[in-house]
Amino acid sequence: MAKLEKLINRLKSRPSDFTWDELVTLLKRLGFDELQGSGSRVKFFHKKMNYLIQLHKPHPSKILKQYMIREILKLLINEKLI
């Protein structure tokens, strides 16, 4: 199984230890470009779809909160990226 498929399956399982780095890797492999905003704000832009996702890096831990996982899953499924 490819790394992308593993990350998608992991995200879909809604784990309590999904990291920011895993999310960045997943979004980049789905075609998003990472754009640093101010402070902890990060934007991910998909050129082909002209679609923007805006997130805050979790801190002090790099583990995503469950509400972030739900929202990201919802967005990626609605845009038919996963």
PAKOL-169468 format. One record per residue (C-alpha): z negated, x, y. Coordinates in pm, whole numbers, padded with zeros to 5 digits, always signed. Layout:
BEGIN
ZXY
...
***
This chain:
BEGIN
+00000+00000+00000
+00095+00136+00342
-00170+00213+00602
-00047-00073+00822
-00086-00325+00539
-00434-00193+00463
-00539-00227+00827
-00398-00581+00849
-00579-00685+00531
-00898-00523+00654
-00877-00703+00989
-00806-01035+00815
-01121-00992+00607
-01318-00983+00937
-01539-00688+00846
-01854-00615+01040
-01758-00247+01074
-01398-00260+01209
-01372+00022+01462
-01193+00059+01794
-00989+00347+01651
-00869+00128+01364
-00764-00141+01612
-00573+00109+01827
-00393+00243+01518
-00307-00110+01406
-00172-00221+01744
+00033+00096+01787
+00189+00053+01442
+00276-00306+01537
+00471-00175+01838
+00216-00188+02121
+00178+00086+02381
-00174+00170+02496
-00228+00167+02873
-00560+00289+03011
-00709+00062+03275
-01011+00117+03492
-01341+00192+03322
-01354+00063+02967
-01058-00175+03013
-00755-00100+02797
-00423-00283+02787
-00179-00296+02498
+00179-00390+02585
+00453-00489+02342
+00788-00423+02514
+01012-00623+02280
+00797-00933+02310
+00689-00869+02669
+00333-00940+02556
+00010-00795+02697
-00334-00778+02536
-00628-00677+02758
-00950-00557+02596
-01269-00374+02681
-01366-00081+02463
-01690-00160+02285
-01980+00062+02383
-02207+00235+02308
-02092+00168+01950
-01720+00181+01860
-01757-00120+01628
-01573-00436+01740
-01772-00754+01792
-01680-01049+01571
-01547-01253+01865
-01300-00971+01942
-01179-00964+01582
-01130-01345+01586
-00936-01335+01913
-00716-01043+01809
-00638-01209+01476
-00552-01533+01653
-00319-01355+01897
-00142-01149+01631
-00093-01449+01403
+00027-01676+01687
+00281-01413+01796
+00390-01375+01430
+00312-01003+01425
+00101-01034+01110
***
